[in-house]
């Protein structure tokens, strides 16, 4: 579920998603955000477009995972390519 769509000075436009079990993700520096607050999203669904908002030198996505509000290593929560 999308829990926040916002803007901050360093991260620019961002979207936050609640995955349940205390796990949330954020995607920062978005050019535009497609999903709306309160929307239920599914794996593989587009939620935003990569951009260069906030304090950046070029377009990219800053992906972050939080567990119970604390930042954790996102590689522990995503499937690695074979």
N, C-alpha and C positions, 0 to 999 in steps of 0.2 A: 504494500500500500504506500502510495506517495504521501509522505508526511510533511514535506516542506518544499516549496519552490521559492528561492530567494536570491539575494545578491549580497556579497561582502567584498570589501575593498581588495583583499589579496586573492580571493578565490573567484571573484566575478560572479556570473550567473551560475547557480547550482541547483541540483535536485537531490533530495534525500528520500530514501526508500526504506521502509520498515519490512524486514523479512521474517519477523517473528522470532521468538526465543531470545530476545535481547540483541539481535543482530540488525544493524542498519548499514546502508551504503550511501555514499555521496559521490556525485560526479560534478566536478568544478570546471570553470572556464567555458561553459557552454555558450554557443552562439545564440541558440534559441532552445526553448524547452517545450516539448510536445505534450507530455503528460501533465495532468492537473492535480492539485492537492486533493487527497481523498480517493483518487483513482486507484483501482486494483490493477496491477500490471503483471505480466507473465514473462517468464524466461524467454529471451530473444526479442521481446517487443521493444521498438524504438521509444525512448523516453526523452531524448534531447539530441541536438546536433553539436558536434565538436566546434569549439570556437577559440577565441583568444581574449576573453574578457578578464578583467582583474589585472594583477601584476604578472604579466607574461611577455615573452619576446616573440612567440609564435603560437599557432594553433596547436592544441593538444588537449587531452583529457587528463585530469588529475582524479584518480579513482581512490577512494578511501573506504575502509570497513571499520565499524565500531562495534564493540561488544559491551553491552551494559554501559554505554557512554564513553568507553575508553578506546582509543585508537589501537588497532591490532594489525598484524601483518596480513595484507589482503591475499597473499599467496596461499595462506592456510584455508581460504574460503572459496577459491576459484579453481576450476579444473584446468590443469596444465596441459598444453598441447602434447600430443604423442611424438 
